[in-house]
Amino acid sequence: MDRNKTIIRAKLKSFTNIFYVLSGIFFLVAFFLLLREHFSSIFLACDLLLGFIFLFVPLGKKITISGNLLDYQNWFFFHHKIEISAETKIKMGMCYPKWGAQEFIWKISNHRGKEKIKIHTWYFDYKKVNAEFEKLAGYKIEFSLANIRF
């Protein structure tokens, strides 16, 4: 195992994680109830798949820092990688998506904004992640109430 590798996993007590787990349990219970009613196999397969996806979504989120490479795994199979260099900018602040909510994010950008990663802060212990990002970037990561465009 690499000693310079740091893995930060998502908080399990996050409200959104509880929502996903409850949704997964709902779909699995619906699958077993609908199994008795002889629904189509495609409908039952989709219901079972949604149940397992929602049930295990919280386990898939993690940030891996290995040397100067940062890997953000969202869900199970979506990886976003970025190499941290001297020109990398790491910001923590507010983001306002098109659907109208307010989110706290880390925005990590390289090559004058050509490579970007957006990591939602509510999944992780932001103090621990900020400490790791400060070690990686070499400067203190400050929280800003400014609007971060993405």
C-alpha positions as CSV (number, residue, x, y, z in Angstrom):
1,M,0.0,0.0,0.0
2,D,1.2,3.5,-0.9
3,R,2.0,5.5,2.2
4,N,1.4,8.8,0.4
5,K,-2.1,7.8,-0.4
6,T,-4.9,9.5,1.5
7,I,-8.5,8.3,1.1
8,I,-11.4,10.4,2.4
9,R,-14.8,8.7,2.5
10,A,-18.2,10.4,2.6
11,K,-20.0,10.9,5.9
12,L,-22.7,8.3,6.3
13,K,-24.9,10.5,8.5
14,S,-25.4,13.1,5.7
15,F,-29.1,13.8,5.0
16,T,-28.7,13.0,1.4
17,N,-27.1,9.7,2.1
18,I,-30.0,8.8,4.4
19,F,-32.4,9.8,1.6
20,Y,-30.6,7.4,-0.8
21,V,-30.6,4.5,1.6
22,L,-34.3,5.0,2.4
23,S,-35.0,5.2,-1.3
24,G,-33.1,2.0,-1.9
25,I,-35.0,0.2,0.8
26,F,-38.3,1.5,-0.7
27,F,-37.5,0.2,-4.2
28,L,-36.4,-3.2,-2.8
29,V,-39.6,-3.6,-0.7
30,A,-41.6,-2.5,-3.8
31,F,-39.7,-5.2,-5.8
32,F,-40.7,-8.0,-3.4
33,L,-44.3,-6.8,-3.1
34,L,-44.7,-6.5,-6.9
35,L,-43.1,-9.9,-7.4
36,R,-46.2,-11.5,-6.1
37,E,-48.4,-9.5,-8.5
38,H,-46.6,-10.9,-11.6
39,F,-45.5,-7.7,-13.2
40,S,-43.4,-7.7,-16.3
41,S,-39.8,-8.9,-15.8
42,I,-38.4,-5.6,-17.3
43,F,-40.3,-3.5,-14.8
44,L,-39.1,-5.8,-11.9
45,A,-35.5,-5.8,-13.1
46,C,-35.5,-1.9,-13.3
47,D,-37.0,-1.8,-9.8
48,L,-34.4,-4.2,-8.4
49,L,-31.6,-2.3,-10.1
50,L,-32.8,1.1,-8.7
51,G,-33.1,-0.4,-5.3
52,F,-29.5,-1.6,-5.2
53,I,-28.1,1.6,-6.8
54,F,-29.9,3.8,-4.3
55,L,-29.0,1.5,-1.4
56,F,-25.3,1.5,-2.1
57,V,-24.8,5.0,-3.4
58,P,-23.3,6.5,-0.2
59,L,-20.5,3.9,-0.2
60,G,-19.3,5.0,-3.6
61,K,-18.3,8.6,-2.8
62,K,-14.6,9.2,-1.9
63,I,-11.7,11.5,-2.5
64,T,-8.3,9.9,-3.1
65,I,-5.1,12.0,-2.9
66,S,-2.0,10.2,-4.1
67,G,1.1,12.4,-4.4
68,N,0.0,15.3,-6.6
69,L,-2.9,13.4,-8.2
70,L,-6.5,14.0,-6.9
71,D,-9.2,11.5,-7.8
72,Y,-12.8,12.1,-6.9
73,Q,-15.1,9.1,-7.2
74,N,-18.8,10.0,-7.4
75,W,-21.2,7.1,-7.2
76,F,-19.4,3.9,-8.0
77,F,-18.0,4.4,-11.5
78,F,-17.6,8.1,-12.2
79,H,-14.0,9.1,-11.6
80,H,-12.8,12.7,-12.0
81,K,-9.0,13.0,-11.9
82,I,-6.9,16.1,-11.8
83,E,-3.2,16.6,-11.3
84,I,-2.3,19.3,-8.8
85,S,0.5,21.6,-10.0
86,A,1.8,25.1,-9.1
87,E,-1.0,26.8,-11.1
88,T,-3.8,24.8,-9.6
89,K,-6.5,26.8,-7.9
90,I,-8.6,25.3,-5.1
91,K,-11.6,27.4,-3.9
92,M,-14.3,26.6,-1.4
93,G,-17.5,28.5,-1.7
94,M,-21.1,28.8,-2.8
95,C,-22.5,27.5,-6.1
96,Y,-26.0,28.3,-7.5
97,P,-27.0,25.6,-10.0
98,K,-29.6,26.2,-12.7
99,W,-32.3,24.4,-10.7
100,G,-32.1,27.1,-8.0
101,A,-30.5,25.6,-4.9
102,Q,-27.5,26.8,-3.0
103,E,-24.6,24.4,-2.6
104,F,-21.2,24.5,-0.9
105,I,-18.5,23.2,-3.2
106,W,-14.8,22.9,-3.7
107,K,-13.8,24.0,-7.2
108,I,-10.4,22.7,-8.3
109,S,-9.2,24.0,-11.6
110,N,-6.1,23.6,-13.7
111,H,-4.7,25.1,-16.9
112,R,-6.6,28.4,-16.5
113,G,-9.9,26.6,-15.9
114,K,-9.7,24.0,-18.7
115,E,-9.7,21.1,-16.3
116,K,-12.2,21.3,-13.4
117,I,-13.6,19.2,-10.6
118,K,-16.6,20.2,-8.5
119,I,-16.9,18.4,-5.2
120,H,-19.9,18.9,-3.0
121,T,-18.9,19.6,0.6
122,W,-22.0,18.2,2.4
123,Y,-20.8,14.7,1.7
124,F,-17.5,15.1,3.5
125,D,-16.0,16.5,6.7
126,Y,-14.9,19.8,5.2
127,K,-12.3,20.5,7.9
128,K,-10.5,17.3,7.3
129,V,-10.6,17.7,3.5
130,N,-9.5,21.3,3.7
131,A,-6.5,20.3,5.8
132,E,-5.5,17.7,3.1
133,F,-6.1,20.3,0.3
134,E,-3.9,22.8,2.2
135,K,-1.1,20.3,2.3
136,L,-1.5,19.5,-1.3
137,A,-1.9,23.1,-2.6
138,G,0.6,24.8,-0.2
139,Y,-1.8,27.6,0.9
140,K,-4.8,27.9,3.2
141,I,-8.2,27.1,1.7
142,E,-10.7,29.7,2.8
143,F,-14.4,29.4,2.7
144,S,-16.0,32.2,0.6
145,L,-19.6,33.2,0.4
146,A,-18.9,34.5,-3.1
147,N,-20.6,32.8,-6.0
148,I,-18.3,30.3,-7.6
149,R,-19.1,29.9,-11.3
150,F,-18.7,26.5,-12.7
